[in-house]
Amino acid sequence: MRPLRTKLIIAFVSVILLTGVALSGLATFAVRRSFWGFLERYREVRVVAWVDALEGWYLRERSWVGLQRWLELLSRKGGVRRGGTLAGEDRVLVADDRKVVVADSDGELVGRPLSSGLEAAARPINVAGRTVGYVVVTPAPGSPLAILESTFTASVRRVIILGGLLSSAAGILLGVYLANDITRPIVAVQRGAERLAGGDLSHRVQVNTGDEIEELAEAFNSMAESLQRDEAVRRNLTADIAHELRTPLTVLRGNLEALQDGVTPLSPEVIGLLYDEVLRMSRLVSDLSELSLAEARQLRLERRLTDLDPLVEAVTQAFRAEALNGGVELVIASAPGLPPVSIDQDRIAQVVANLVRNALQHTGAGGRVEVATVASDSGLEVTVRDTGQGISPDDLPRVFDRFYRADKSRARVGGGGTGLGLAVAKGLVEAHGGRIWVESQPGQGSTFGFWIPFPNAI
């Protein structure tokens, strides 16, 4: 496969050479045509001068007798000027009214009739309204004018050829430079892609061309950064899953080995402990499955118009006993007459449950958790506000990351969580076309909220 740089060089050189040849041809044609036009006008002036001179001769002499001697005399003396015309620069043939040559400055055709070619170039000599003869004026071989014409034409040809060669050489060099300049950033992006494919996700392409190639490089770098982040998330996810599964698997293994060795008798308490650990692993797998589907935008939603306030109240009431056991006041507040929204009831119920469970886990005894539903301009908002320890500014941007726990500022009071609740809630809300957020200050509690658009706003 031919490299792009070679293709560009060939294209540039071909265009330059074709353009140079075309321009050289056009320039040669234009200059020669202009010069020939000048010569034709100049010769016309000379012919008119000879016609005037010969008409004057005939008026004086009343015949062409002696004209040959006069022309020879002009040639021996080097010519005389008449009307701005140098006679010695021309070959002059004069024919009588029968078109028989009576005088020839070269002395070759006297007495012969004019040939068809000479007859076509002949100009009539009129005296008193009568044609008394004809004159043919052509450049004399070796005359200054003929030499000038030949020299000028050759000089123009040389200049055009030399200029064409120089311009072509300069164009080829420029073409090679431009081809290298164009392909250099493309090659850099190509090599960057090869390194990226080889696993070097930290590689970035440096291109400063100020054009679409720089935009391509920026898009490549953005892709590389995204891949690097995704790879980091994947590695962390693998490590977190292993960490989350290690505890229940250790408990299951230890208790099963104790039962197998007869160290621990089989009892309802042991069975209940094993069952709880199996449920914990099941919840973990279920949360991971839902989160993956939501992030891949493949989560199926069974939407229907629903009054959100009763749904939020029913989900919150299910945590009433847990709140009482933890000494936390659980309050439900909502605005009356809220319009319905199009949602998957089970998914949104799961979001509310995750937020309420999270608030209760991070609110100590004597604290308060308030769940409220209000209407905004284009949808409904559900907020869960607690009076816990709050979240530090460093941890706040990452609270919706999977398995992320801000242990220093929000120590877990209860157990049994998978560390995916907030991440799953975020995925489910965004699958509905909504958004989720958190506001918190250390020592002042936290407020989690999400917004679901009205049906006509989707």
N, C-alpha and C positions, 0 to 999 in steps of 0.2 A: 504494500500500500504506500502510495507516494505521500510524504509529509505535507502538511498544509503550507509550511514555509516555501517548499519547492514549488507548489502550485501557485502561490501568490507571486513568487519571483517570475515564473514563466508567464503568468498573466500580465504582470507589470511590463516585462520586457517586450512581450508581444504587442501590447497596446502602444508602447513608446515607439517601437520600430515601425509599426504600421502608420502611426501618426506622423513620424518623421518622414517616412517615404511619401506619404500623401502630401504633407506640407511642402516638402522639397519639390515634388512634381508641380504642385499648384504655384509655388513661388517662381520656379523656372518658366512655367507657361506664362504667368502674369508679366514677369520682367521682359521676356523675349517679345511678347505681344506688344507691350508698351514701347519697347525700343524699336520694334519693326514699324509701329505706327508713326513714331518720330521720324524714322528713315523715309517712310512713304511720304510724309508731309514735306520733308526736306527735299526729296527727289522731285516732288511736284513743283516746288519753288524753282528748282533748277531747270525742269522741263519748260516751265513758263518763260524763264529767262532766255532759254535757247530759242523758243518760238518767237519771242520779241526780237531777238538779235537777227534771226533769219528773215523775218518779215522786213526788218530794216535793210538787210542786204539786198533782198529782191526789189525793194522800192528804189534802191540806188542803182542796181545793176540791170534790172529788168530781165534777168535770166540767172541761171545757176552756173554760168561759165565762170571759172576762176575760184569757185567755192572750195574745191579740193585743195588748191594751193593755199588758200587762206587757213583752212583747218590744219594743214601740215605746218604752216608758219606758227600757228598758236602752240602746237605741240613742241616745236623746237625752242620757242621762247619761254617754255614753262607755263604757258597759259596766261590769260588776262582775266581780270574780274569784270563781270558785267551783271549788274543787278544783284550783287552779293554772291555770284556764282563763279567758282574757279573752273575755267574751261578744261584745263588739263586733267581734272579728276574724272572726266566723263569720256566714254566712247560715243561718238555722235555719228549717226547715219542720216543722210538727207536724200530723199527720193523725190523725183518730179511728180507731176500730176498723174503720170501713168504708173507710179509706184516702182520705178526703176531707180536704183541707187545712183546718184550723181556725185556723191561725196561721202567718204568714210575716213574718220580720223585715224583709223588703222590702215587704210589703203587696201583692204582685202576684198570688199564686195562691190567696188565701183563697176557699174554697168550691169549688175545683176538685179533681177526683180526681188522685191522683199519676200522673204519666206512667210508662211502663214503665222509663225510665232512672232516675227518682227512686225508683221502687218497689224497684228492684234494690239501691239504696244505703240504703234505709230500715232503721232498727234498731227492734225492738219495744220498747214501754214496758209493762212488766208490773207490775201491782199486785195483791197477794193471789192470785197464781197465775193472773191473767187479763190478756190483752193488751187494754189500754185505748186504745192508740194507737201511732203510729209517728213517728220523728223522722229527719230527713235533715239532716246537717251538712256544709256545703261551705265552702271558704274564700270569704270575702266579697271581691268585686272591689275592688281598691285597698287591701285590708287590709295591715297590716305584714307578715304571714306571706307573702301572695301576692307582695308587692313583694320581700321577702327571697329567696323562691324564684327569681323572675325575675332579680334582681340577681346572686345567687350563681351561677346557671347561666351567665349572660352573662360574669361575671368569670372563672369556671373556663375557659370556652371561649377567652376572650382570652389567659389565661395559658398555656394549652396551645398555642395557635397561635403566640404569641410565643416560647415555649420551643422549640417545634418548629423555627421559623424560625432562631432563634439556634443551636440545636444542629446544624441542617442546615448553616448557614453555617460553623460551626466544623468540622464534619465534612468539608465540601468543602475547606476550607483544609488540614485535616490530610491529606485524600486526595491533594490536589495535592502536598503536601510529601512524603508517603510514595511517591507515584508517581515524583517526581523523585529521591528518595533511592534507590529500587530500581533505576531505569533508569540513573542516573548511572554506576555501575560497569560496567553492561552495555554502555553506550555507549562507555565507555573501552576495554573489551575489543574491541568492534566496530571502533573506530578503530585500535586496535593491530593487529588482524587485517588491516585495509586497508593500514596502513603496511608490515606484514610482507609482504603480497602484492605491494606496490609495490617490494620489494627492500630495505627498511630492516630488516635482521636484527638491528640493535643496539637496536631499540626495545623497551622493557619497560613493562608496565602496572602502575601503582601503585594498588592497591585495599586498603583497610583496613576491611572491613566485619565481619570475624569470623564469616562464614557461608559458605554454599556458593559464593557469587559470588567471595569471596576465594580459595577453593580453585580455582575455575575460572581466576581470574587467575594463580594460582601455576602451574597446569598450562599455561596459555598461555605464561608466561615460561619454564618448563622446555622447552616445545616450541621457543620462539624460540632459547633457548641451544643446544639440540640442533641446530637448523637452522644456527645460526651456526657451530657446531663442524664440522658436516658440510660447510658451504660452505668453511670454511678448509681442511679435509682435502682437499676436491675440488680447490681451487686448488693446494694443495701437491702433491697427487698429479699434477696436470697438469704442474706445474713439474718435479717429480722424474722423471716419465716422459720429458719432453723432455730433461732433463739426462742420464738414463741412455741414451737412444737417440742422443744427440748424438755420443758417443765412437765407438760402432761404426759409425754412419753416416758419420762423418768419415773413419774408417780405410778403410771400403769405398769411399767416393767418391775419396779420394786415391789409393788403389792402382789402382782402375779407370781413373781418368784417366791415371795413369802408364802403365798397360798400353796404354790407347788411344793415347797419344802415342808409345809405343815407348820411353819413358824407362826403364821397368823390364821386363825380359824375363819372360815367363810361366814360372814355375818351381814345383816342388812346394812350396817354402817359401811363396811368395806365395799359392798356392791354399790351403794350410793356414791361413795367417793370415786370409784372407777367410772360410774355413769356420768358424774359431773365432768370428769376430765375428757371423756369421749364427746360430751356435748360441747365442751370448750373447743376441741379440735374441729368439730363439725361447724361451729359458728365461724371459726377462723377460715375454713375452706369456703363456706358460703359467702362470707364478706369479700374474700379475695375474688371469687367468681363474679359477684355483682360489680365490684370495683373495676375489674378488667373489662367487663361488658360495657360499663358506663364510659370508661376512658376510650374504648374503641368505637363508641357511638353505635353499639349494636344491642343495647338494652331495650327490650320490648316493653312498651308502656300500654296498659289498658286504660286509656283516658275516658273519663266521663265527667259531666258537670256535677260538681260536688260543693256542698256548703262546708267550707273549710273549718269554721268555728266549732261545730259539734265534733268534727273529727279530731281537732287539736285537744278539745276538752276530754274526749273519751280516752285518748292516748295518755294524756297527763294524769287522769284519775287512776290509771293502772299503776302509777308510781306512788300513790298516796301512802300505802303501807310502808314502802321503803323509806319515804321521807319521814314518817313518824318514827320509825325505828332509828333513824339517824339524827333525830332531833332537829329536822329542818322543816321550816314552814314552806309549804307548797301552795302558791296562789295562782289562780287562773283569771285572766282579765281579757275582755274582748269588747269591741265596739258593736252596737246593735245594727241589724239590717245589712250585714256584709253580703255583697253579690257573690254568686258561685264562680268557681274557677274550674278549668278542665285539667284534671289530674288523674294519675293512677293512685287510687286511695291507699293501697298497700304500701307503695313506695314512699309517699309523703308521710304516712303514719310511721314508717321506719325512720325517716329523717327526724320527725319530732321526737320519737323515742330515743334516738341516739343523742340528740341535743339535751333532752331532759336528763337522761342517764348520766351524761357527761357532767352536767351542772351539779347533780346530787353527789357524784363521786368526788367533786372538788370543793364542796361546801361543808364546812364543819358544823357540829352541833350548835344550835342557836342561830344558824344562818337562815337565809331566805332565798327561795327560787320563785321567780314570777314568770309565767308564760302568758303572752299577750298576742292577740291577732288584730291588726288594723288594716284599713284600706289606704292605698296610695293612689296616685293619678292613673296608673296603668296596671295595677295588680294588687295583691294582698301580701302583707308582711307578717311574718311570725317571728317573735323575739323571745329568747329565753335568757333572763337576766338573773345572775346569782350574786351573792355577797361573799364569795370565796376570796382567796388570797390574790387573785388576779394573775396576769401573765406579763412577763418582762418584755420590753420592746425588742430584745434580741430574739426571743422565741415566737413572738406574735406572727411574723410572716410564714412560719412553718407549721402552725397548729393543724392545718388541713393535710399535711403530708402523711402518708401511710406509716404506721408504727412510730410516729414521732410523739414523744412525751416530754413536756417541759417539767422534768422532775423537780428542779430546784424551786420553782414558783408554784406548781400545782401538784403537790404530792397526792398520789392515789390513795384514797381512803378505802374504797371497796375493791374487791377483786373480781375476777371473771371476765374482764375486758380483753378484747383482741388487739387493741391499738389501731383499729381500722375504722372506728365509728365515725369520726369526723371526716375522714377521707371518703367513706362511702356516702355520707350525707352530702358532701360537695358534689360527687359524681351524679347522685340522683337528682339533686336540684338543677344542676346544669343540663341534665337530660330533659328536663321539663322546660328548658329555655329560660330558667331563672338564674339567680345569683345568690351567693351565700357570703357572709362576712362575719367579722369578730371585732369587737372594741373592748379594750381592757387596759387597766392601769394597775401596777403592783399595789396590793393592799386595798384596792377599791372594787374588787369583783370584776366580773366579765359579762359581756352581752353578746350572745350569738344570735344571728338572725338570718332569715332567708326570705326571698321575694319570688312570688309566682305570678306570671303575667295573666291578665284577663284573656279570655278566648279570642277576642278581636285584636289583641296586641301580639298574638303569636305569629 
